[in-house]
Amino acid sequence: MRLETVMIEMRDGVKLATDIYLPEGEGPFPIILERTPYGRKIASRSELTRDEFKARDRAAIAAFYGEHGYGMVYQDVRGRYDSEGRFTKYVHEAYDGYDTCAWIVRQSWSDGRICTLGLSYGGHTQVALGSVDAPGVVAQAVDSGGFANAWKNGARCFGAFELKQVTWALAQAIMSPEAKADPVMKAALEAENLRDWYQRLPWKPGHSPLRHHPDYEAYIFDEWRHGAFGDYWRQPGLWAAGYYETYAPTSTIQMSSWLDIYPWGQAENYMGLKKAGKGRHFLILGPWTHGDRSVTAFGDVEFGPDAAIDSWCGDWRSYRLRFFEHVVKGKPFDEPPVRVFVMGGGSGRRNGDGRFEHGGHWRSLADWPAPDTAFRPYHLHADGSLSTERQAEETASLSYDFDPSKPVPTIGHALNREAIVVPGGIYDQVESEKLLGCQAPYIPLASRSDVLAFQSKPLKEDVTIIGPVTAELWVETDGLDTDFTVKLLDVYPASQDYPHGYAVWLTDGIMRLRYAEDPEKPRLRKPGEVTRIEVTLLPTANLFRAGHRIRVDVSSSNFPKFDVNPNTGEPEGEARRKRVAVNTVYLDASRPSSLRLPVVPNASS
């Protein structure tokens, strides 16, 4: 491979460091582009496979694709590593990506066709440039990233702020060009302890763990304080849903996982681009944490050897190649439109590594959601039961005190950058002294007075769900604002290994009440006002075995996955006070709070 390093000039004069690898021989060649904030010369963990525990370096990946006639272009995004400019997360990627593609298609070694790939932020950069119809783009392998709507998922979650943004910012500030050039700044950032800082929210500009790097602190508070859905969130790097009709005419693979934060957005992008008639589209959703597609155990749970993507695709690198060859050269690509891993069905025993065997299997679908999906409501009853029978009581409700100084801790989650604060993956829903926010006695989370738990009777037959999950709640608060959270669990019966049973976290969601009616026009609550809200949980897939119970937990915090609502109605990211709110969920015939599950026929039927 021939290597050349150039500085490509953007429309505002900023130059971005770019490495170009070209195959031997005469061109022109189709080009594969990856734009990254993680260092264009640094090996990416996105290239790990089940059989390769050390990622190949960039040159080796370029050589792999070069053997098949592709040139490879790696670029540091603005303000990162060797690129000029100031880094502001997400907002420059659309037009910097456009300008890069426009430059590539003008080169004599380019045949005018560009494929893109990348994990996480490398997924965001792909969808951003696709949203502005960057020239030449024909195929995208989008891995665990790419915002359909960052206000709803990925940066905020229906109003609540996702604290993974802070963890990412601190880690990346430490590796920023500014910190590398200033040993004092780097040492100060490295000395900060996020576990301590998270226990002293809310923060103020200049008085946060990011205060040593003003640029990174500024963009975090910018995201935090843009509470309403407005022009900030309509930018092409943050809102692909607003650009589907004018998106680049490209085919895509959208891939994410149940234990990540992105399956909602990638499913939305799959549906939106397909509806807009933009090429062929494929959706892959596995049981992994962020980007860990060749691993089978996460947290306390083992999914079995088939959980790795390598079990059916060979490996992710060769799968992407087959996809690019299909789009660029017309070669066959005989893959189902949607492939998902259905969690569950395992023994429920403790394996030799001490992990809980939840198991699972892959399933191919004709579309998303599956055409044979029945969206079945499970109603929440005041006696704590959960059933398909609608509430009959004329008046019924449950209330609890939500104290923002004592939020419900995150246990098992779809967080991708919080491992230093809360371990990722699935755990039994029991508090632990090792987890942030947990307090003695360390007993089941549902025993808290501010958690409403609704549980079905033991199932008489297997129930399989695949798809989007939503909750309809009728709620009231005596505060000016508050949050409502919903969590879905698969509750195993007691066994010799787990005599107290085991509650498997499957998915969750949150709604900030001020945005319930209109995300663009937040409205504070009035005393005695009852509001119907819809809480969107991340999509999931699970087999509930006969004898198991389906459980739904309702509360008002999930920390540190999300920031904690102070209940005071103060502007987002600027709160200084806290108050205890009395929150109420109505559970009667005229206000029938429920969870809607996407039930599909069992695989054996």
C-alpha positions as CSV (number, residue, x, y, z in Angstrom):
1,M,0.0,0.0,0.0
2,R,1.1,3.5,-0.8
3,L,0.8,6.0,2.1
4,E,0.4,9.8,1.8
5,T,-0.4,12.3,4.5
6,V,-2.1,15.5,3.6
7,M,-3.9,18.4,5.3
8,I,-7.3,18.8,3.6
9,E,-8.7,22.3,3.8
10,M,-12.3,22.9,5.0
11,R,-14.6,25.7,3.8
12,D,-13.5,27.9,6.7
13,G,-9.8,27.4,6.1
14,V,-9.2,24.8,8.9
15,K,-7.1,21.9,7.7
16,L,-7.7,18.3,8.8
17,A,-4.9,15.7,9.0
18,T,-5.6,12.8,6.6
19,D,-3.8,9.6,5.8
20,I,-4.4,8.1,2.4
21,Y,-3.6,4.4,1.7
22,L,-3.8,3.4,-2.0
23,P,-3.4,-0.1,-3.5
24,E,-0.5,-0.8,-5.8
25,G,-1.4,-0.5,-9.5
26,E,-3.3,2.0,-11.6
27,G,-6.5,3.5,-10.2
28,P,-8.9,5.0,-9.9
29,F,-10.2,3.1,-6.8
30,P,-13.3,3.2,-4.7
31,I,-12.4,4.7,-1.4
32,I,-13.3,3.7,2.2
33,L,-13.4,6.7,4.6
34,E,-13.2,6.8,8.4
35,R,-13.3,10.1,10.3
36,T,-12.4,9.7,14.0
37,P,-11.6,11.8,17.1
38,Y,-9.6,8.8,18.5
39,G,-6.5,9.2,16.4
40,R,-6.2,8.3,12.8
41,K,-2.9,6.5,13.5
42,I,-4.2,4.6,16.6
43,A,-5.5,1.1,16.2
44,S,-9.3,0.9,16.8
45,R,-10.9,-1.6,19.1
46,S,-13.7,-1.7,16.4
47,E,-11.4,-4.0,14.5
48,L,-11.2,-6.7,17.3
49,T,-12.7,-10.1,16.4
50,R,-13.4,-13.3,18.4
51,D,-10.0,-14.7,17.2
52,E,-8.0,-11.5,17.4
53,F,-7.6,-10.1,20.9
54,K,-5.3,-7.3,19.7
55,A,-6.7,-4.9,17.1
56,R,-4.8,-4.6,13.8
57,D,-3.3,-1.2,13.2
58,R,-4.7,1.2,10.6
59,A,-2.1,0.2,7.9
60,A,-3.1,-3.5,8.3
61,I,-6.8,-2.7,7.9
62,A,-6.0,-0.6,4.9
63,A,-4.0,-3.5,3.5
64,F,-6.9,-5.9,4.0
65,Y,-9.3,-3.7,2.0
66,G,-6.5,-2.8,-0.4
67,E,-6.2,-6.4,-1.4
68,H,-9.7,-6.1,-2.8
69,G,-9.1,-2.9,-4.7
70,Y,-10.1,-0.2,-2.2
71,G,-8.2,2.8,-1.1
72,M,-8.5,3.8,2.5
73,V,-8.7,7.3,4.0
74,Y,-8.3,8.0,7.7
75,Q,-8.9,11.5,9.1
76,D,-8.6,13.2,12.5
77,V,-11.7,15.3,13.1
78,R,-11.4,19.0,13.8
79,G,-9.4,19.9,16.9
80,R,-8.2,16.3,17.6
81,Y,-4.7,14.9,17.3
82,D,-3.0,16.5,14.2
83,S,-6.0,18.4,12.8
84,E,-6.4,22.1,13.2
85,G,-9.3,24.0,14.7
86,R,-11.3,23.8,17.9
87,F,-13.1,20.6,18.8
88,T,-16.8,21.0,19.7
89,K,-18.4,17.6,19.9
90,Y,-20.7,16.6,17.0
91,V,-21.4,20.0,15.5
92,H,-18.7,20.2,12.8
93,E,-18.9,16.7,11.5
94,A,-21.6,17.2,8.8
95,Y,-19.9,19.9,6.8
96,D,-16.4,18.8,7.5
97,G,-17.4,15.4,6.3
98,Y,-19.0,16.9,3.2
99,D,-15.9,18.9,2.4
100,T,-13.7,15.8,2.8
101,C,-15.8,13.8,0.5
102,A,-15.9,16.6,-2.1
103,W,-12.1,16.7,-1.9
104,I,-11.8,12.9,-2.3
105,V,-14.0,12.7,-5.4
106,R,-11.9,15.3,-7.2
107,Q,-8.7,13.3,-6.8
108,S,-7.3,11.3,-9.8
109,W,-7.0,8.2,-7.6
110,S,-10.7,8.2,-6.7
111,D,-13.3,6.6,-8.9
112,G,-15.9,8.9,-7.3
113,R,-17.5,6.2,-5.0
114,I,-17.0,6.4,-1.2
115,C,-17.8,3.8,1.4
116,T,-17.7,4.9,5.1
117,L,-17.2,2.9,8.3
118,G,-16.5,3.5,12.0
119,L,-17.5,2.8,15.6
120,S,-19.2,5.1,18.0
121,Y,-18.2,8.7,17.2
122,G,-17.1,7.1,13.8
123,G,-20.8,6.3,13.4
124,H,-21.8,9.8,14.2
125,T,-19.4,11.2,11.6
126,Q,-20.9,8.9,9.0
127,V,-24.5,9.8,9.6
128,A,-23.6,13.5,9.8
129,L,-22.1,13.6,6.4
130,G,-24.9,11.5,5.0
131,S,-27.4,14.0,6.3
132,V,-26.0,16.7,4.1
133,D,-25.7,14.5,1.0
134,A,-21.9,14.4,0.9
135,P,-20.7,13.7,-2.7
136,G,-19.8,10.2,-3.7
137,V,-21.1,8.3,-0.7
138,V,-22.7,5.0,-1.7
139,A,-22.3,2.7,1.3
140,Q,-22.1,3.1,5.1
141,A,-21.3,0.6,7.8
142,V,-22.6,2.5,10.9
143,D,-21.5,0.8,14.1
144,S,-23.0,1.9,17.4
145,G,-23.5,5.5,16.6
146,G,-25.3,8.0,14.3
147,F,-28.0,10.1,15.9
148,A,-31.6,9.9,14.6
149,N,-32.5,12.5,17.2
150,A,-29.9,13.3,19.8
151,W,-32.5,15.1,21.9
152,K,-34.4,11.9,22.3
153,N,-31.5,9.5,22.5
154,G,-27.7,9.7,22.8
155,A,-27.1,13.1,24.3
156,R,-30.4,13.8,26.0
157,C,-33.2,11.2,26.5
158,F,-36.5,12.9,26.1
159,G,-35.3,15.9,28.1
160,A,-33.0,14.2,30.6
161,F,-29.3,14.7,30.1
162,E,-27.2,11.6,29.6
163,L,-24.2,11.8,31.9
164,K,-22.1,9.6,29.7
165,Q,-21.4,12.8,27.9
166,V,-19.4,14.1,30.9
167,T,-17.4,10.9,31.2
168,W,-16.5,10.9,27.6
169,A,-15.6,14.6,27.7
170,L,-13.2,14.1,30.7
171,A,-11.5,11.1,29.1
172,Q,-11.1,12.9,25.7
173,A,-10.0,16.2,27.3
174,I,-7.1,14.2,28.9
175,M,-6.0,13.1,25.4
176,S,-6.7,16.4,23.7
177,P,-3.9,18.3,21.8
178,E,-4.2,21.1,24.4
179,A,-3.6,18.7,27.4
180,K,-0.7,17.0,25.6
181,A,0.9,20.4,25.1
182,D,0.2,21.5,28.7
183,P,1.4,18.9,31.3
184,V,-0.2,20.9,34.1
185,M,-3.7,20.8,32.4
186,K,-3.2,17.1,31.8
187,A,-2.3,16.3,35.4
188,A,-5.2,18.4,36.7
189,L,-7.7,16.5,34.5
190,E,-6.3,13.1,35.4
191,A,-6.6,13.9,39.1
192,E,-10.3,14.4,39.0
193,N,-12.5,11.7,40.4
194,L,-15.9,11.5,38.7
195,R,-17.4,9.3,41.4
196,D,-16.9,12.2,43.8
197,W,-18.1,14.8,41.4
198,Y,-21.2,12.9,40.6
199,Q,-22.2,13.1,44.3
200,R,-22.0,16.9,44.1
201,L,-24.3,17.7,41.3
202,P,-25.4,20.2,40.0
203,W,-22.2,21.8,38.8
204,K,-21.4,25.4,37.7
205,P,-19.1,26.5,34.8
206,G,-15.6,26.9,36.2
207,H,-16.5,24.6,39.1
208,S,-16.8,21.2,37.4
209,P,-14.3,18.4,36.7
210,L,-13.8,19.8,33.2
211,R,-12.9,23.3,34.4
212,H,-9.2,22.7,33.5
213,H,-10.1,22.5,29.8
214,P,-12.5,25.4,29.1
215,D,-13.4,24.3,25.6
216,Y,-14.6,20.8,26.7
217,E,-16.4,22.3,29.7
218,A,-18.1,24.8,27.4
219,Y,-19.6,22.3,25.0
220,I,-20.8,20.1,27.8
221,F,-22.7,23.0,29.4
222,D,-23.9,23.9,25.9
223,E,-25.5,20.5,25.5
224,W,-26.8,20.5,29.1
225,R,-28.5,23.9,28.9
226,H,-30.2,23.4,25.5
227,G,-33.0,21.6,27.2
228,A,-35.8,22.2,24.7
229,F,-35.8,20.7,21.2
230,G,-34.8,23.6,19.1
231,D,-32.3,24.7,16.4
232,Y,-29.4,23.4,18.4
233,W,-30.8,19.9,18.2
234,R,-31.8,20.2,14.5
235,Q,-28.3,20.4,13.3
236,P,-27.5,17.7,10.7
237,G,-24.9,15.9,13.0
238,L,-27.6,15.6,15.7
239,W,-30.9,15.0,13.9
240,A,-30.7,12.6,10.9
241,A,-34.5,12.2,11.1
242,G,-34.9,15.7,9.8
243,Y,-32.7,14.9,6.7
244,Y,-33.9,11.5,5.5
245,E,-35.5,12.8,2.4
246,T,-32.3,14.6,1.3
247,Y,-29.9,12.1,2.8
248,A,-27.1,10.8,0.5
249,P,-28.4,8.0,-1.8
250,T,-26.5,5.3,0.1
251,S,-27.0,1.8,1.3
252,T,-26.4,1.2,5.0
253,I,-25.7,-1.3,7.7
254,Q,-27.1,0.0,11.0
255,M,-25.6,-2.0,13.9
256,S,-25.9,-1.6,17.7
257,S,-26.7,-3.7,20.7
258,W,-29.2,-4.1,23.6
259,L,-26.6,-3.1,26.2
260,D,-25.7,0.1,24.5
261,I,-27.5,3.4,24.1
262,Y,-27.9,3.4,20.3
263,P,-30.4,0.7,19.3
264,W,-33.3,3.1,19.2
265,G,-31.5,5.6,17.0
266,Q,-30.1,3.0,14.6
267,A,-33.5,1.3,14.3
268,E,-35.0,4.8,13.5
269,N,-32.4,5.4,10.9
270,Y,-33.0,2.0,9.3
271,M,-36.7,2.7,9.1
272,G,-36.4,6.4,8.0
273,L,-33.8,5.8,5.2
274,K,-35.7,2.8,4.0
275,K,-39.0,4.7,3.8
276,A,-37.1,7.5,1.9
277,G,-36.0,5.0,-0.7
278,K,-32.3,5.4,0.0
279,G,-30.6,2.2,-1.2
280,R,-30.7,-1.1,0.6
281,H,-30.6,-1.1,4.4
282,F,-29.7,-3.7,7.0
283,L,-30.2,-3.7,10.8
284,I,-28.2,-5.8,13.3
285,L,-28.9,-5.7,17.0
286,G,-26.9,-7.9,19.3
287,P,-26.7,-8.5,23.1
288,W,-23.4,-6.6,23.6
289,T,-22.1,-3.5,25.4
290,H,-20.8,-0.7,23.3
291,G,-18.8,-2.1,20.3
292,D,-18.1,-5.4,22.0
293,R,-19.6,-7.6,19.3
294,S,-17.2,-10.5,19.7
295,V,-17.8,-10.9,23.4
296,T,-20.5,-13.1,25.0
297,A,-20.5,-12.1,28.7
298,F,-21.4,-8.7,30.1
299,G,-21.5,-7.8,33.7
300,D,-22.9,-10.7,35.6
301,V,-24.6,-12.4,32.6
302,E,-23.5,-14.9,30.0
303,F,-25.4,-15.1,26.7
304,G,-23.6,-18.2,25.3
305,P,-21.1,-18.7,22.4
306,D,-23.6,-17.8,19.7
307,A,-23.9,-14.3,21.1
308,A,-20.7,-13.2,19.3
309,I,-21.3,-11.7,15.8
310,D,-18.5,-14.0,14.6
311,S,-20.8,-17.0,15.2
312,W,-22.7,-16.2,11.9
313,C,-20.9,-13.5,9.9
314,G,-17.3,-14.8,10.0
315,D,-16.1,-11.5,11.4
316,W,-17.2,-7.9,11.2
317,R,-14.3,-6.9,8.9
318,S,-15.2,-9.5,6.2
319,Y,-18.9,-8.8,6.6
320,R,-18.4,-5.1,5.8
321,L,-16.3,-6.1,2.8
322,R,-19.0,-8.3,1.5
323,F,-21.4,-5.4,1.9
324,F,-19.1,-2.9,0.1
325,E,-18.5,-5.4,-2.7
326,H,-22.3,-5.8,-3.1
327,V,-22.8,-2.0,-3.4
328,V,-19.7,-1.1,-5.3
329,K,-19.3,-4.1,-7.6
330,G,-22.8,-5.7,-7.6
331,K,-21.7,-8.9,-5.9
332,P,-24.4,-11.0,-4.1
333,F,-25.1,-10.1,-0.5
334,D,-27.7,-12.6,0.7
335,E,-28.5,-11.3,4.1
336,P,-31.8,-10.7,5.9
337,P,-32.9,-7.1,6.3
338,V,-32.9,-7.5,10.1
339,R,-31.0,-9.8,12.3
340,V,-31.5,-9.6,16.1
341,F,-30.2,-11.6,19.1
342,V,-33.2,-12.6,21.3
343,M,-31.9,-12.7,24.9
344,G,-33.2,-15.4,27.3
345,G,-33.9,-19.0,27.3
346,G,-30.8,-20.0,29.3
347,S,-30.6,-22.3,32.2
348,G,-30.6,-19.6,34.8
349,R,-27.7,-21.4,36.6
350,R,-24.3,-20.1,37.6
351,N,-21.7,-21.2,35.1
352,G,-18.0,-22.1,35.7
353,D,-17.0,-18.4,35.6
354,G,-19.7,-17.5,38.2
355,R,-22.0,-15.8,35.7
356,F,-25.7,-16.1,35.3
357,E,-26.7,-18.1,32.2
358,H,-29.4,-16.0,30.5
359,G,-28.6,-17.4,27.0
360,G,-30.2,-16.4,23.7
361,H,-30.4,-17.0,20.0
362,W,-30.2,-15.1,16.7
363,R,-33.3,-14.5,14.7
364,S,-33.8,-13.1,11.2
365,L,-36.7,-10.7,10.5
366,A,-38.2,-9.4,7.3
367,D,-38.4,-5.9,8.7
368,W,-38.4,-3.7,11.8
369,P,-40.6,-4.1,13.7
370,A,-41.3,-7.6,12.6
371,P,-44.4,-7.8,10.4
372,D,-46.1,-10.3,12.8
373,T,-45.6,-8.2,15.9
374,A,-48.6,-7.8,18.2
375,F,-48.2,-4.7,20.5
376,R,-49.7,-6.0,23.7
377,P,-50.6,-3.7,26.6
378,Y,-49.6,-5.0,30.1
379,H,-51.6,-2.9,32.7
380,L,-50.1,-1.7,35.9
381,H,-52.4,-2.4,38.9
382,A,-52.5,-0.7,42.3
383,D,-51.9,-4.0,44.1
384,G,-48.5,-4.3,42.3
385,S,-49.7,-6.8,39.7
386,L,-49.0,-6.6,36.0
387,S,-51.4,-8.2,33.6
388,T,-53.1,-7.9,30.2
389,E,-56.4,-7.3,32.0
390,R,-57.3,-3.6,32.0
391,Q,-57.8,-1.8,35.4
392,A,-61.4,-1.9,36.7
393,E,-61.2,0.4,39.7
394,E,-62.9,3.8,39.4
395,T,-60.1,5.5,41.4
396,A,-56.7,4.0,42.1
397,S,-53.1,5.4,42.3
398,L,-49.8,5.0,44.0
399,S,-47.6,7.9,45.3
400,Y,-44.1,8.1,46.5
401,D,-41.6,10.8,47.7
402,F,-38.9,11.5,45.1
403,D,-35.8,13.0,46.9
404,P,-33.3,14.2,44.3
405,S,-30.6,14.0,47.0
406,K,-31.1,10.2,47.1
407,P,-31.7,9.1,43.5
408,V,-32.4,5.5,42.5
409,P,-29.0,4.0,41.5
410,T,-28.3,2.6,38.1
411,I,-27.8,-1.2,38.3
412,G,-27.4,-2.8,34.9
413,H,-27.8,-0.5,32.0
414,A,-27.1,0.5,28.5
415,L,-24.3,3.0,29.2
416,N,-21.2,3.1,27.1
417,R,-18.8,5.4,28.9
418,E,-19.7,4.9,32.6
419,A,-17.5,1.9,33.5
420,I,-15.3,4.1,35.7
421,V,-18.4,5.1,37.7
422,V,-20.9,2.2,37.3
423,P,-19.9,-1.2,35.6
424,G,-21.7,-1.9,32.4
425,G,-23.8,-4.9,31.5
426,I,-26.5,-6.8,33.3
427,Y,-26.7,-7.4,37.1
428,D,-29.4,-8.6,39.4
429,Q,-31.4,-5.7,40.7
430,V,-29.9,-5.7,44.2
431,E,-28.0,-2.7,45.7
432,S,-24.3,-3.1,46.4
433,E,-21.7,-1.2,48.3
434,K,-19.6,-1.2,45.1
435,L,-22.2,0.8,43.1
436,L,-22.5,4.6,43.2
437,G,-25.6,5.8,45.0
438,C,-26.4,2.5,46.8
439,Q,-26.9,2.6,50.6
440,A,-27.1,0.0,53.3
441,P,-29.0,-2.2,53.7
442,Y,-28.0,-3.7,50.3
443,I,-31.2,-5.4,49.4
444,P,-33.3,-5.5,46.2
445,L,-33.8,-2.2,44.5
446,A,-37.6,-2.7,44.3
447,S,-37.7,-2.5,48.2
448,R,-37.1,1.2,48.0
449,S,-40.2,3.3,48.8
450,D,-39.6,5.4,45.7
451,V,-39.7,2.5,43.3
452,L,-43.1,1.1,42.2
453,A,-42.7,-2.5,41.1
454,F,-45.5,-4.2,39.0
455,Q,-45.0,-7.9,38.4
456,S,-47.0,-10.5,36.5
457,K,-47.9,-13.9,37.7
458,P,-45.6,-16.7,36.7
459,L,-46.1,-17.1,32.9
460,K,-48.0,-20.2,31.8
461,E,-46.2,-20.2,28.4
462,D,-43.2,-18.7,26.8
463,V,-43.5,-15.0,25.6
464,T,-41.1,-13.6,23.1
465,I,-40.7,-9.8,22.5
466,I,-38.7,-8.1,19.8
467,G,-39.0,-4.4,19.0
468,P,-39.8,-1.0,20.4
469,V,-41.2,-0.7,24.0
470,T,-43.3,2.1,25.3
471,A,-45.2,3.0,28.5
472,E,-48.3,5.0,28.8
473,L,-48.5,6.6,32.3
474,W,-51.0,8.9,33.9
475,V,-49.0,11.0,36.4
476,E,-49.0,13.9,38.8
477,T,-46.4,15.8,40.8
478,D,-46.6,18.4,43.4
479,G,-43.4,19.9,42.1
480,L,-43.0,22.3,39.1
481,D,-41.2,19.6,37.2
482,T,-40.0,16.0,37.7
483,D,-39.0,12.9,35.8
484,F,-40.6,9.5,35.4
485,T,-38.6,6.4,34.7
486,V,-39.7,2.9,33.5
487,K,-37.6,-0.3,33.6
488,L,-38.4,-3.7,32.1
489,L,-37.1,-6.9,33.8
490,D,-37.2,-10.7,33.3
491,V,-37.6,-12.2,36.8
492,Y,-36.3,-15.7,37.1
493,P,-37.8,-18.0,39.8
494,A,-35.8,-19.1,42.8
495,S,-33.1,-21.8,42.1
496,Q,-30.4,-23.6,44.0
497,D,-27.8,-21.1,42.6
498,Y,-30.0,-18.1,43.1
499,P,-32.4,-18.9,46.0
500,H,-33.8,-15.3,45.9
501,G,-34.4,-15.5,42.1
502,Y,-32.7,-13.2,39.6
503,A,-34.1,-10.0,38.1
504,V,-32.6,-9.4,34.6
505,W,-32.5,-5.8,33.4
506,L,-33.7,-5.6,29.8
507,T,-34.3,-2.0,29.0
508,D,-35.4,1.4,30.4
509,G,-36.5,4.9,29.6
510,I,-37.1,8.3,31.0
511,M,-39.4,11.3,30.4
512,R,-38.8,14.8,31.8
513,L,-42.3,16.1,32.6
514,R,-41.8,19.6,31.4
515,Y,-41.5,18.3,27.8
516,A,-44.4,15.9,27.9
517,E,-46.7,17.9,25.7
518,D,-44.2,19.6,23.4
519,P,-40.5,19.1,23.4
520,E,-40.1,22.6,21.8
521,K,-42.1,24.4,24.4
522,P,-41.4,23.1,28.0
523,R,-44.2,23.8,30.5
524,L,-44.0,23.6,34.3
525,R,-46.8,21.7,36.2
526,K,-49.7,23.1,38.1
527,P,-50.9,21.8,41.5
528,G,-53.3,18.8,41.0
529,E,-52.6,18.5,37.3
530,V,-52.8,15.0,35.9
531,T,-50.8,14.4,32.7
532,R,-50.7,11.5,30.3
533,I,-47.2,10.8,29.2
534,E,-45.5,8.3,26.9
535,V,-42.1,6.9,28.0
536,T,-40.0,5.5,25.2
537,L,-37.8,2.6,26.4
538,L,-34.9,1.4,24.2
539,P,-35.9,-1.4,22.0
540,T,-35.1,-4.9,23.1
541,A,-35.6,-8.6,22.4
542,N,-36.1,-11.3,25.0
543,L,-37.6,-14.7,25.6
544,F,-39.5,-14.9,28.9
545,R,-39.7,-18.5,29.7
546,A,-42.8,-20.1,31.2
547,G,-42.5,-19.8,35.0
548,H,-40.8,-16.4,34.8
549,R,-42.4,-13.1,35.6
550,I,-42.5,-9.9,33.7
551,R,-41.7,-6.9,35.9
552,V,-42.0,-3.2,35.4
553,D,-40.4,-0.7,37.8
554,V,-41.6,2.9,37.8
555,S,-39.7,5.7,39.6
556,S,-38.3,9.2,39.0
557,S,-34.5,8.8,38.7
558,N,-31.8,6.5,37.2
559,F,-28.5,7.8,38.4
560,P,-25.8,8.2,37.1
561,K,-27.2,7.1,33.7
562,F,-29.2,10.4,33.6
563,D,-28.9,13.7,35.5
564,V,-31.3,14.0,38.4
565,N,-34.3,16.4,38.2
566,P,-34.2,18.8,41.2
567,N,-38.1,19.1,40.9
568,T,-37.7,22.9,41.1
569,G,-38.4,23.8,37.5
570,E,-35.1,25.8,37.2
571,P,-33.5,26.1,33.7
572,E,-31.7,23.0,32.5
573,G,-28.1,22.8,33.6
574,E,-28.5,25.8,35.9
575,A,-30.3,24.3,39.0
576,R,-29.0,25.3,42.4
577,R,-31.8,24.0,44.6
578,K,-33.5,20.7,45.3
579,R,-36.9,19.7,46.7
580,V,-38.6,16.5,47.5
581,A,-41.6,15.9,45.2
582,V,-44.6,13.7,45.8
583,N,-45.1,11.9,42.6
584,T,-48.2,9.9,41.7
585,V,-49.0,7.2,39.1
586,Y,-52.7,6.6,38.4
587,L,-53.9,3.1,37.8
588,D,-57.6,3.0,37.2
589,A,-60.2,2.5,34.5
590,S,-60.1,6.1,33.2
591,R,-56.3,6.5,33.6
592,P,-55.1,3.0,32.6
593,S,-51.3,3.2,33.0
594,S,-49.6,0.4,31.0
595,L,-46.6,-1.0,29.2
596,R,-46.8,-1.9,25.6
597,L,-44.7,-4.9,24.6
598,P,-43.9,-6.1,21.1
599,V,-44.9,-9.7,21.3
600,V,-43.9,-12.0,18.4
601,P,-44.6,-15.7,17.8
602,N,-42.1,-17.9,19.6
603,A,-39.3,-19.4,17.4
604,S,-40.6,-22.9,17.9
605,S,-44.2,-22.1,16.8
